[in-house]
Amino acid sequence: MRQYLKHDEWRIVEEGFNPEFHQASESIFSLGNGKMGQRANFEEIYGGKSLQGSYIAGVYYPDKTRVGWWKNGYPEYFAKVLNSPNWIGINIEIEGEQLDLFSCQTEHFERALDMKKGILTRTFTATFANGKKVKVETARFLSMTDPECGLIRYGITPLNFTGKIAFEPYLDGDVENEDANYDEKFWNILATDSSNKEAFLLAQTKKLDFRVAFAMNWEINTQNTHITSSHNQTWAGIRIEAQVSENETIQFDKFVGVTSSLNHQPDQLIKKAEEKALMARTAGFEKMLAAHTDRWSNIWLHSDIKIEGDIAAQQAIRFNIFQLNQTYTGDDERLNVGPKGFTGEKYGGTTYWDTEAYCIPFFLATAPPHVTRNLLIYRYKHLEKAIENAQKLGFTKGAALYPMVTINGEECHNEWEITFEEIHRNGAIAFAIFNYIRHTGDEKYLEEYGLEVLIAISRFWAQRATWSTEKQKYVILGVTGPNEYENNINNNWYTNKMAQWCLRYTSESLEKIKTSNPTRFSAILDKTNFDFEAEVAQWQEISAQMHFPFHAELNVFMQQDGFMDKEQKMAADLPAQERPINQNWSWDRILRSCFIKQADTLQGIYVFEEEYDTATIRRNFEFYEPRTVHESSLSPCVHAILAARIGNLNKAYEMYLRTSRLDLDDYNNEVHEGLHITSMAGTWMSIVEGFGGKRVTNGALRINPIIPNQWEAYAFRITFKGSDLEIKVSQKEVQIISHAKKTATLFVYDEKISVEPGAATSVQLKSEYNA
């Protein structure tokens, strides 16, 4: 764990520059706006270690798969999020000396991310070898109101001399991906040009022909300048030299337009990018920032969580909410939430089951319904590819296996235990459809899109299950559950549970639409070639006879068959120098151990909590949590929610801090690779569903709030079936404030309460409530 950031309610602050922390800070201080993102690389040249990262949403490269031993069914490629041409660069020269914080003496350094406004700032003084000293102040934001615009302000003040300062803003297409399988570069640069006022660069991805144009414009607060321009095959820049007096601040603004062939005709890209850059310059830095800040104000109005009495906890939850909202805005159904978002290359920046299991609950409660609907439509549009993926593995008759990793619907993950075995991802996608409908009341989605997906997934489960003569039950063999420290196991409890539920829910959904919309029902049966009587009967038989491992003596669900054959040790007994075990142990040793990477059986209990009483949840929690090493970012949040559910507030608070400050405090020593964006939604869940006790059962909203001793109060806002509610919890009471346009009804500690529009009501806090 690394703690070098200052605690602040609305800002992430790094005081003093330490090159050892720089790559971690490049991740933590990243910016995005849903269409593009940028790591917190310095604008000026930096001679130390750095992971340069500029990213364009939806633009990727199919990097040829690299494995030592090919297996039938492996994908041909891994979809890589592309490190795109560098648009932020500004070379700075002070009296002929290059500004480089790796070689200059630096004082009074502060890097700050203002999460309330969505702006990154930096201030420092730098002293050169010749004794000249300057003060530098920079600001950068990616416009949330016009997501094809990025703006930079760079101010320099000579502190002990009068002389010449040169700014050289540029666009650089000579970039590479750190994770390239064969060390190749992924871009062709088609055109560059520059004049004294503007420059552009047009880039093309190899293989797939995505095209992206970058255009820049600029302003400076002095007329005393000498301007030259230049460009080559991969670079375009402008050099602005200015004569500056001692203690005079020279302020330079860079305006960049970024357009892609996803949103514009290829032959119009340069023109459109130039128009964006000119528009931003014409509006000016302050006006563009004001509009951007207003947009963030509206986002925070609906998604903020306020915590009183615990600055570390407050900073952490806002950081997680901030990163989620700047990664995905829900305006484009072709996009999704990458595990690293716009902060790094690892995992390919593509879609995992994380979206459905963790991100959808966040967006359901904090954003307009179309945001979540677009995430579901993304999967619907990939249905044919999911059927093809299943066909490659031998499945037939329209069965679908959604990919573990994808960007266009095709599987692009090539670790056999994940690609072929971690099939529980299908269940998360099915459950997300159910979750969306129960939160929004949008039953039409089931008719229009959802049922087709459910049928294809259920067909997969029906073919994947096997009748065991010995057990006289249906079993699911050779799988990997959420706990990836167990491979090729039989009857993973969570996987079997998701399969059983999915078969039942699809059957119920078919009956519902058969009654509510017979015409659409017939159309779906025809389109899917569905034998209603035979297939539903088969699904009902499998779901009724599914095998679930259980330990009678311990009275707990078993993670899989044979789990108790392992030597049973506790994670607390592991020597500190051996953790994380995935960085210190052999894979063989991990697989033979009982240690659990993340919630697995407990993941299923979380999803289907309403089926279990408190005693059952407590027994399973107290068995599995001590064996869990939490080496997945997705683990602590589920444990926080269940710990709160059983009244273990100390454990819930411990897990909340771990999930919320995972990146800020770099728990797993890997934040330099990028942030854990999808698990950040789990941080929100740990408060709203954990401490807030928010649930939806039988179509009704329920909250059962508790509060950690470390907090004086907390508040969150959620939307449910069109009702906008604010929940405030103190050490004494729970207050419900309605921002809805109609009477809102919910259950608080099982008491039904109605709140009129604009009104508020309060109930006494029950500090040890367990349903």
C-alpha positions in Angstrom: 0.0 0.0 0.0 1.3 3.4 -0.9 -0.1 6.6 0.6 1.3 9.8 -0.8 -1.9 11.8 -1.7 -3.3 14.4 0.5 -6.8 13.9 1.9 -9.3 16.4 0.6 -13.1 16.2 0.1 -13.2 17.4 -3.5 -9.7 17.1 -4.8 -6.9 14.6 -5.3 -3.7 16.3 -4.4 -0.1 15.3 -4.8 2.3 17.6 -3.0 6.0 17.4 -4.0 7.2 15.6 -7.1 8.6 12.1 -6.7 9.6 10.4 -10.0 9.0 7.0 -8.3 5.3 7.8 -8.0 4.9 9.5 -11.4 3.4 6.6 -13.4 0.9 5.9 -10.6 -0.1 9.5 -10.7 -0.5 9.4 -14.4 -3.2 6.9 -13.8 -4.8 8.5 -10.8 -5.1 12.0 -12.3 -6.4 10.8 -15.7 -9.2 12.7 -17.4 -12.0 11.5 -19.8 -15.4 12.6 -21.2 -16.9 9.4 -22.5 -15.5 9.9 -26.1 -11.8 10.2 -25.2 -9.4 10.0 -22.3 -6.0 11.1 -21.3 -3.5 9.9 -18.7 -2.0 12.6 -16.6 1.2 12.8 -18.7 3.0 16.1 -18.5 2.6 18.5 -21.5 6.3 19.2 -21.5 8.9 16.6 -22.2 9.7 14.2 -19.4 12.9 12.2 -19.3 11.8 9.7 -16.6 9.6 6.7 -16.7 6.2 7.4 -18.2 3.3 5.6 -19.8 2.0 7.9 -22.4 -1.7 7.3 -23.0 -4.3 9.1 -25.1 -7.4 7.0 -25.9 -10.3 7.3 -28.3 -13.5 5.5 -27.3 -14.4 2.6 -29.6 -11.2 2.7 -31.6 -9.2 -0.5 -31.2 -6.6 -2.8 -32.9 -6.9 -6.6 -33.3 -3.4 -7.5 -32.1 -2.6 -11.1 -33.3 -2.9 -13.6 -30.5 0.3 -14.7 -29.0 0.2 -18.1 -27.2 2.7 -20.9 -27.0 0.2 -23.7 -27.6 -2.8 -23.1 -29.8 -6.1 -24.6 -28.7 -9.2 -25.0 -30.8 -11.6 -22.2 -30.1 -8.9 -19.6 -29.3 -9.6 -16.2 -30.8 -7.3 -15.0 -33.6 -6.6 -11.6 -31.9 -6.8 -9.6 -28.7 -8.6 -6.3 -29.1 -6.2 -3.6 -27.8 -7.3 -0.2 -26.7 -5.1 2.1 -28.7 -2.6 4.6 -27.4 -3.5 7.2 -29.9 -1.5 10.2 -31.2 -0.3 12.5 -28.5 -2.3 15.7 -28.6 -1.3 17.3 -25.3 2.4 17.9 -26.0 3.9 21.3 -25.6 7.7 21.5 -25.6 8.9 24.4 -23.4 12.3 26.1 -23.7 13.6 28.7 -21.2 16.4 30.7 -22.7 17.3 27.7 -24.9 17.1 25.2 -22.0 14.4 22.4 -22.3 12.0 22.2 -19.3 12.1 18.6 -18.0 11.0 17.9 -14.4 13.2 14.8 -14.4 16.4 16.9 -14.8 15.4 20.3 -13.3 15.3 21.1 -9.7 11.7 21.2 -8.7 10.1 23.0 -5.7 6.5 23.7 -4.6 5.1 21.0 -6.8 1.4 20.4 -6.6 -0.7 18.3 -9.0 -4.4 18.4 -8.2 -7.5 16.9 -9.7 -10.6 19.0 -9.0 -13.4 16.4 -9.1 -16.1 19.0 -8.7 -15.1 20.8 -11.8 -13.4 18.0 -13.8 -10.1 19.8 -14.3 -6.5 18.8 -13.7 -4.0 21.5 -12.5 -0.3 21.6 -11.8 1.9 24.2 -10.2 5.6 24.2 -9.5 8.8 26.2 -9.7 11.7 24.8 -11.7 15.4 25.8 -11.5 17.7 25.2 -14.4 21.4 24.3 -14.3 22.1 27.9 -15.3 20.3 29.2 -12.2 17.2 30.6 -14.0 14.0 29.9 -12.2 10.4 29.8 -13.4 7.0 29.3 -11.9 4.6 27.1 -14.0 0.9 26.8 -13.7 -1.1 24.4 -16.0 -4.7 23.4 -16.3 -6.3 20.8 -18.5 -9.8 19.5 -19.1 -11.6 17.3 -21.7 -14.9 19.0 -22.4 -18.0 17.2 -21.1 -20.3 19.5 -23.2 -18.4 19.0 -26.4 -16.5 15.7 -26.0 -14.5 16.2 -29.2 -12.5 19.0 -27.5 -9.5 19.1 -25.2 -8.1 22.3 -23.7 -4.9 23.1 -22.0 -3.7 26.4 -20.3 0.0 26.7 -19.7 1.3 29.7 -17.8 5.0 30.5 -17.1 6.4 33.3 -14.9 10.2 34.0 -14.9 11.2 34.6 -11.3 14.8 35.8 -11.6 15.4 36.9 -15.2 14.1 38.6 -18.3 14.5 36.6 -21.5 13.0 34.3 -24.2 10.5 31.6 -23.6 9.4 29.2 -26.4 6.2 27.2 -26.5 6.0 24.4 -29.1 2.6 22.8 -29.2 2.5 19.7 -31.3 0.6 16.6 -32.5 2.6 13.4 -32.5 1.6 10.2 -34.3 4.8 8.3 -33.6 3.3 6.4 -30.6 3.3 2.8 -29.5 1.4 0.5 -27.2 3.3 -0.9 -24.3 1.3 -4.1 -24.5 1.8 -4.8 -28.2 2.2 -8.5 -28.7 4.8 -8.2 -31.5 6.2 -4.7 -30.7 4.6 -3.3 -33.8 3.1 0.2 -34.0 -0.7 0.3 -34.7 -1.1 3.5 -36.6 -0.4 4.8 -40.1 -0.2 8.6 -40.3 -1.9 9.7 -43.4 -1.4 13.4 -43.4 0.1 16.2 -41.3 0.3 20.0 -41.8 0.9 23.1 -39.9 0.7 26.9 -40.3 1.4 29.7 -37.9 -2.0 29.4 -36.3 -3.1 25.8 -36.6 -2.0 22.2 -37.3 -3.5 18.9 -38.0 -2.7 15.2 -38.1 -4.8 12.4 -39.6 -4.2 8.9 -38.3 -5.4 5.5 -39.5 -5.3 2.2 -37.6 -3.7 -0.7 -39.3 -6.0 -3.6 -40.3 -9.4 -2.1 -39.4 -9.1 1.4 -40.9 -10.4 3.5 -38.0 -9.5 7.1 -38.7 -8.9 9.8 -36.2 -8.1 13.5 -36.9 -6.5 15.9 -34.5 -6.4 19.6 -35.1 -5.0 22.3 -32.8 -5.3 26.0 -32.5 -3.8 28.4 -29.9 -3.8 31.7 -28.1 -1.1 33.6 -26.2 -1.5 36.7 -24.0 1.2 38.8 -25.7 1.9 40.3 -29.2 5.6 40.1 -28.8 6.1 36.8 -30.5 8.0 35.1 -33.3 6.1 32.2 -34.9 7.3 29.3 -37.1 5.7 26.1 -38.1 6.9 22.7 -39.2 5.8 19.1 -39.8 7.0 15.8 -40.9 5.5 12.4 -41.7 4.3 11.8 -38.2 4.4 15.1 -36.4 3.0 18.6 -36.8 3.9 21.6 -34.5 4.1 25.3 -34.1 6.9 27.2 -32.3 5.9 30.5 -30.6 8.8 32.4 -29.1 8.0 35.3 -26.7 10.1 37.8 -24.9 9.1 37.9 -21.2 10.1 40.2 -18.4 10.9 39.1 -14.9 7.7 38.3 -12.9 5.6 38.7 -16.0 3.3 35.7 -16.6 3.0 34.5 -20.1 -0.1 32.4 -20.7 -0.5 30.0 -23.5 -3.8 28.2 -24.4 -3.9 25.1 -26.6 -7.3 24.1 -28.2 -7.6 20.6 -29.8 -10.4 19.0 -31.8 -10.5 15.2 -32.0 -12.8 13.5 -34.5 -13.1 9.9 -35.5 -14.6 7.9 -38.3 -17.0 6.4 -35.8 -18.9 9.7 -35.8 -17.9 11.4 -39.1 -17.3 10.6 -42.7 -13.6 9.8 -43.3 -13.2 12.6 -45.8 -14.6 15.2 -43.4 -12.4 14.3 -40.4 -9.8 17.0 -40.8 -12.3 19.7 -41.5 -14.5 18.7 -38.5 -11.5 18.6 -36.2 -10.3 22.0 -37.3 -13.8 23.4 -36.8 -13.8 22.0 -33.2 -10.5 23.5 -32.4 -11.5 26.9 -33.9 -14.8 26.8 -32.0 -13.0 26.2 -28.7 -10.5 29.0 -29.4 -13.3 31.4 -30.4 -15.3 30.5 -27.2 -12.2 30.8 -25.1 -10.8 28.7 -22.3 -13.0 30.3 -19.5 -16.3 30.0 -21.4 -15.6 26.4 -22.4 -14.6 25.6 -18.8 -17.7 27.2 -17.4 -20.0 25.0 -19.6 -17.9 22.0 -18.7 -18.2 22.8 -15.0 -22.0 23.2 -15.3 -22.3 19.8 -16.8 -20.3 18.3 -13.9 -22.5 20.1 -11.4 -25.6 18.3 -12.9 -23.8 15.0 -12.7 -22.8 15.5 -9.1 -26.4 16.6 -8.2 -27.6 13.1 -9.1 -24.6 10.9 -8.3 -22.8 12.4 -5.3 -22.5 10.6 -2.0 -21.8 12.9 1.0 -20.0 11.5 4.0 -19.5 13.6 7.2 -16.7 13.0 9.6 -14.4 10.9 7.5 -12.4 12.8 4.8 -10.5 9.8 3.5 -13.8 8.0 2.9 -15.4 11.1 1.4 -12.5 11.7 -1.0 -12.5 8.0 -2.0 -16.1 7.7 -3.0 -16.1 10.9 -5.0 -13.0 9.7 -6.8 -14.7 6.5 -7.8 -17.9 8.3 -8.9 -15.9 10.9 -10.8 -14.0 8.2 -12.8 -17.1 6.3 -13.6 -18.9 9.3 -15.0 -16.0 10.5 -17.1 -15.5 7.0 -18.5 -19.1 6.3 -19.7 -21.8 8.8 -20.4 -24.3 6.5 -22.0 -24.8 8.5 -25.1 -23.5 5.9 -27.6 -24.8 2.3 -27.6 -21.6 1.2 -29.4 -19.5 1.9 -26.3 -19.0 0.2 -22.9 -17.1 0.5 -19.7 -13.6 -0.8 -20.0 -11.9 -2.3 -16.9 -9.2 0.5 -17.1 -11.4 3.0 -18.8 -9.2 5.8 -20.3 -6.4 5.3 -17.8 -4.2 2.5 -19.1 -3.8 -0.3 -21.7 -4.1 -3.4 -19.5 -7.1 -5.8 -20.2 -7.4 -4.3 -23.6 -9.9 -1.6 -22.6 -12.7 -3.9 -23.7 -16.0 -5.2 -22.2 -16.1 -7.8 -19.4 -18.9 -9.1 -17.2 -17.9 -6.4 -14.8 -20.3 -4.0 -16.6 -23.4 -6.1 -15.9 -22.4 -7.2 -12.4 -21.1 -4.0 -11.1 -21.6 -1.0 -13.3 -25.2 -1.4 -14.2 -26.4 -1.1 -10.5 -24.6 2.3 -10.4 -26.0 3.7 -13.6 -29.5 2.4 -12.8 -29.7 4.5 -9.7 -27.8 7.6 -10.7 -28.3 8.2 -14.4 -31.3 8.5 -16.8 -32.7 5.0 -17.9 -31.3 5.3 -21.4 -27.8 5.1 -20.1 -28.3 1.5 -18.8 -30.6 0.7 -21.7 -27.7 1.4 -24.1 -25.4 -0.9 -22.1 -28.0 -3.7 -22.6 -28.5 -2.9 -26.3 -24.7 -3.1 -26.7 -25.0 -6.8 -25.7 -28.2 -7.3 -27.8 -26.3 -6.1 -30.9 -23.6 -8.6 -30.1 -26.0 -11.5 -29.9 -25.2 -13.0 -33.3 -21.5 -12.9 -32.4 -22.2 -14.6 -29.0 -24.0 -17.4 -30.9 -20.9 -17.7 -33.2 -18.7 -17.8 -30.2 -20.7 -20.8 -28.8 -20.7 -22.5 -32.2 -16.9 -22.4 -32.2 -17.0 -24.4 -28.9 -19.4 -27.0 -30.3 -22.8 -25.6 -29.1 -25.8 -25.6 -31.5 -29.3 -24.4 -32.2 -28.8 -20.8 -31.4 -27.1 -21.2 -28.0 -25.0 -18.1 -27.1 -21.9 -17.8 -25.0 -21.0 -14.1 -24.6 -17.3 -13.5 -24.6 -15.3 -12.9 -21.5 -13.5 -10.1 -23.2 -14.7 -8.2 -26.3 -15.0 -5.0 -28.1 -17.1 -6.0 -31.1 -18.9 -9.1 -29.8 -16.1 -11.6 -30.7 -14.2 -13.3 -27.9 -10.6 -12.0 -27.8 -9.3 -13.5 -24.6 -6.9 -16.4 -24.9 -6.3 -18.0 -21.5 -8.0 -21.3 -21.7 -9.3 -21.3 -18.1 -11.0 -18.0 -18.8 -12.0 -18.2 -22.5 -13.6 -21.7 -22.3 -14.5 -22.1 -18.6 -15.5 -18.8 -17.0 -19.0 -19.2 -18.4 -20.7 -17.5 -15.4 -20.5 -14.3 -17.4 -23.6 -15.4 -19.3 -25.5 -15.3 -16.1 -24.5 -11.7 -15.3 -25.8 -10.5 -18.7 -29.1 -12.3 -18.1 -29.4 -10.9 -14.6 -28.7 -7.4 -15.9 -31.8 -7.5 -18.0 -33.9 -8.5 -15.0 -32.2 -5.8 -12.9 -32.9 -3.1 -15.4 -36.6 -4.0 -15.8 -37.2 -4.2 -12.0 -35.6 -0.8 -11.5 -37.1 1.1 -14.4 -40.4 -0.7 -15.0 -39.4 -0.8 -18.7 -41.2 -4.1 -19.5 -41.0 -3.2 -23.3 -37.3 -3.9 -23.2 -38.0 -7.6 -22.6 -40.2 -7.8 -25.7 -38.0 -5.6 -28.0 -34.6 -7.0 -27.1 -34.2 -8.9 -23.8 -36.1 -12.1 -24.5 -34.0 -13.0 -27.5 -30.8 -12.7 -25.4 -32.4 -14.8 -22.6 -33.4 -17.6 -24.9 -29.9 -17.8 -26.5 -28.2 -17.9 -23.0 -30.7 -20.4 -21.7 -30.0 -22.7 -24.6 -26.4 -22.5 -23.7 -27.0 -23.5 -20.1 -29.3 -26.4 -21.2 -26.5 -27.8 -23.5 -23.7 -27.1 -20.9 -25.4 -29.1 -18.1 -24.9 -32.8 -17.9 -27.1 -35.4 -16.3 -25.0 -37.3 -13.6 -26.2 -40.9 -13.1 -24.2 -41.1 -9.9 -25.7 -37.9 -8.4 -29.1 -38.2 -10.1 -28.7 -34.5 -10.7 -27.7 -32.1 -13.5 -24.1 -31.0 -13.1 -21.9 -28.4 -14.9 -18.4 -29.6 -15.3 -15.0 -28.1 -16.1 -15.6 -24.5 -15.2 -13.9 -21.5 -13.5 -16.0 -19.4 -11.2 -15.4 -15.8 -10.2 -12.6 -17.2 -8.0 -10.0 -17.5 -10.7 -7.6 -19.2 -8.3 -9.7 -22.4 -9.0 -9.6 -23.7 -12.6 -11.3 -26.7 -14.3 -13.5 -27.5 -11.4 -16.9 -29.2 -11.2 -20.1 -27.7 -10.0 -19.1 -24.2 -9.0 -22.0 -23.2 -6.8 -22.2 -19.7 -8.2 -22.2 -20.8 -11.8 -24.8 -23.5 -11.2 -27.0 -21.0 -9.3 -26.8 -18.5 -12.1 -27.7 -21.2 -14.7 -30.7 -22.4 -12.6 -32.0 -18.8 -12.1 -31.6 -18.0 -15.8 -33.5 -21.0 -17.0 -36.3 -20.1 -14.7 -36.4 -16.4 -15.5 -36.4 -17.1 -19.2 -39.3 -19.5 -18.8 -41.2 -16.9 -16.8 -40.4 -14.2 -19.3 -41.7 -16.3 -22.2 -45.0 -16.9 -20.4 -45.3 -13.2 -19.6 -44.9 -12.1 -23.2 -47.0 -14.9 -24.5 -49.8 -13.3 -22.5 -49.0 -9.6 -22.8 -48.0 -9.5 -26.5 -48.9 -12.7 -28.4 -47.9 -11.1 -31.8 -44.4 -10.3 -30.6 -44.2 -13.7 -28.8 -44.9 -15.5 -32.1 -42.4 -13.3 -34.0 -39.7 -14.2 -31.4 -40.4 -17.9 -31.6 -40.2 -17.7 -35.4 -37.0 -15.7 -35.4 -35.3 -18.0 -32.9 -36.8 -21.3 -34.2 -38.0 -21.9 -30.7 -39.9 -25.0 -29.7 -41.8 -23.6 -26.7 -43.2 -26.7 -25.2 -40.1 -28.9 -25.5 -37.4 -26.4 -24.6 -39.2 -24.9 -21.7 -39.9 -28.4 -20.3 -36.2 -29.3 -20.6 -35.2 -26.0 -18.8 -37.6 -26.6 -16.0 -36.3 -30.2 -15.5 -32.7 -29.0 -15.4 -33.4 -26.1 -13.1 -35.4 -28.4 -10.7 -32.7 -31.0 -10.6 -29.5 -28.9 -10.5 -26.8 -30.1 -8.2 -25.4 -27.7 -5.6 -22.4 -28.7 -3.4 -23.2 -28.4 0.3 -21.3 -29.3 3.5 -23.8 -30.7 5.9 -21.6 -30.6 9.0 -20.6 -26.9 8.4 -24.0 -26.1 7.1 -22.5 -23.9 4.3 -22.7 -24.0 0.5 -19.5 -25.4 -1.0 -17.7 -23.3 -3.6 -17.3 -26.4 -5.8 -17.1 -30.2 -5.5 -14.1 -31.2 -3.5 -13.3 -27.8 -2.0 -12.8 -29.3 1.5 -10.1 -31.7 0.0 -7.8 -28.7 0.1 -5.7 -27.8 3.2 -7.8 -25.2 5.0 -5.8 -22.1 5.9 -6.8 -18.6 6.6 -5.6 -15.6 4.6 -4.5 -13.8 7.8 -1.9 -16.5 8.3 -0.1 -15.7 5.1 3.3 -13.9 5.6 3.1 -10.3 4.5 6.1 -10.8 2.1 4.1 -13.5 0.2 1.2 -11.2 -0.6 -0.2 -10.7 -3.1 0.2 -14.4 -3.8 -0.4 -13.8 -7.5 2.9 -11.9 -7.6 4.8 -14.3 -5.3 3.5 -17.9 -5.7 3.6 -20.3 -8.6 0.3 -20.9 -10.3 0.4 -24.5 -9.3 0.7 -23.5 -5.6 -2.2 -21.1 -5.9 -4.4 -23.7 -7.6 -3.7 -26.3 -4.8 -4.5 -23.8 -2.1 -7.9 -22.9 -0.6 -7.3 -19.2 -1.0 -10.0 -17.3 -2.8 -9.2 -14.4 -5.2 -12.6 -12.7 -4.9 -16.2 -13.3 -3.8 -17.5 -16.5 -5.5 -20.1 -18.4 -3.4 -20.6 -15.1 -1.6 -21.2 -13.4 -5.1 -24.1 -15.7 -5.5 -25.5 -15.0 -2.1 -25.2 -11.3 -2.8 -27.1 -11.6 -6.1 -29.9 -13.8 -4.6 -29.8 -12.5 -1.0 -33.5 -12.4 -0.7 -33.6 -16.3 -0.8 -31.5 -16.6 2.4 -32.0 -15.7 6.0 -29.4 -13.8 8.0 -28.1 -16.9 9.8 -27.3 -18.6 6.4 -25.6 -15.5 5.1 -23.6 -15.1 8.2 -22.4 -18.8 8.2 -21.2 -18.6 4.7 -19.6 -15.2 5.1 -17.7 -16.3 8.2 -16.5 -19.4 6.3 -15.4 -17.8 3.1 -14.2 -14.3 3.9 -11.3 -15.5 6.1 -10.1 -17.6 3.1 -10.3 -14.7 0.7 -7.2 -12.7 -0.3 -9.1 -10.0 -2.1 -6.6 -9.9 -5.0 -9.3 -8.9 -7.4 -10.6 -5.3 -7.4 -14.1 -6.8 -7.6 -13.9 -8.6 -4.2 -14.0 -6.1 -1.3 -17.3 -4.4 -2.4 -19.3 -7.7 -2.2 -17.8 -8.5 1.2 -18.6 -4.9 2.4 -22.3 -5.3 1.3 -22.7 -8.7 3.0 -20.8 -7.7 6.1 -23.2 -4.8 6.5 -26.1 -7.1 5.9 -25.2 -9.4 8.8 -24.3 -6.4 11.1 -20.5 -6.7 11.0 -19.9 -3.0 10.7 -16.2 -3.2 11.4 -15.6 -5.6 8.6 -17.9 -3.6 6.3 -16.0 -0.4 7.0 -12.7 -2.2 6.5 -13.8 -3.6 3.1 -15.3 -0.2 2.1 -12.0 1.6 2.6 -10.2 -1.2 0.7 -12.5 -1.0 -2.3 -12.8 2.8 -2.3 -9.1 3.6 -1.8 -7.8 0.6 -3.9 -6.2 2.9 -6.4 -5.6 6.0 -4.3 -3.6 4.0 -1.9 -2.4 1.4 -4.5 -3.3 -1.7 -2.4 -2.1 -4.1 -5.0 1.0 -2.2 -6.3 -0.4 -2.0 -9.8 -2.1 1.4 -10.2 0.7 2.5 -12.6 -1.0 0.2 -15.2 -4.3 2.1 -14.9 -7.3 2.4 -12.6 -9.8 -0.3 -11.7 -12.8 1.5 -13.3 -15.4 -1.2 -13.2 -14.8 -2.1 -9.6 -15.3 1.6 -8.7 -19.0 0.9 -9.3 -18.7 -1.7 -6.5 -17.5 1.1 -4.2 -20.7 2.9 -4.8 -22.6 -0.3 -4.2 -20.8 -0.8 -0.9 -22.3 2.4 0.5 -25.8 2.4 -1.1 -26.4 -1.4 -1.0 -24.1 -2.0 2.0 -24.6 0.7 4.6 -27.7 2.1 2.9 -29.3 -1.4 2.6 -30.9 -0.5 -0.7 -32.7 -3.5 -2.3 -35.5 -4.1 -4.8 -37.7 -7.0 -4.0 -41.1 -7.9 -5.4 -41.1 -4.7 -7.4 -40.6 -2.4 -4.4 -37.7 -0.3 -3.2 -36.4 -1.1 0.2 -33.7 0.6 2.3 -32.4 -0.7 5.7 -29.7 1.9 6.6 -27.0 1.5 9.1 -24.0 3.7 9.7 -20.4 3.1 10.6 -19.2 4.5 13.9 -16.5 6.5 12.0 -19.1 8.6 10.2 -21.3 11.3 11.6 -23.7 11.1 8.6 -23.9 10.1 4.9 -26.3 10.8 2.1 -26.9 9.5 -1.4 -29.5 10.0 -4.2 -31.1 7.2 -6.2 -33.7 7.0 -9.0 -36.2 4.2 -8.9 -39.0 3.8 -11.5 -38.8 7.5 -12.2 -38.8 8.6 -8.6 -35.8 10.7 -7.5 -35.1 10.2 -3.8 -32.4 11.5 -1.5 -31.5 9.4 1.6 -29.8 11.0 4.5 -28.5 8.8 7.4 -27.2 10.1 10.7 -26.3 8.4 13.9 -29.9 9.0 15.0 -32.3 9.0 12.1 -33.0 8.3 8.4 -34.4 11.1 6.3 -36.0 10.5 2.9 -36.4 13.6 0.7 -38.4 13.3 -2.5 -37.3 15.2 -5.7 -39.9 13.2 -7.7 -42.8 14.6 -9.6 -45.2 12.1 -8.1 -45.8 10.4 -4.7 -42.9 8.0 -4.0 -43.4 4.8 -2.1 -40.7 2.7 -0.4 -40.1 0.4 2.5 -37.8 1.6 5.3 -37.0 -1.2 7.8 -40.1 -3.1 6.4 -42.3 -0.1 7.1 -44.1 1.2 4.0 -43.6 5.0 3.6 -45.0 7.4 1.1 -43.3 10.7 0.4 -45.0 13.5 -1.5 -43.1 15.5 -4.2 -40.8 18.0 -2.5 -41.5 16.6 0.9 -39.4 14.8 3.5 -40.0 12.2 6.1 -37.8 10.8 8.9 -37.6 7.5 10.8 -35.4 6.5 13.7 -32.2 4.7 12.8 -32.1 1.0 13.7 -28.4 0.5 14.3 -28.5 -3.3 14.2 -31.2 -4.0 11.6 -31.2 -7.4 10.0 -34.0 -8.4 7.7 
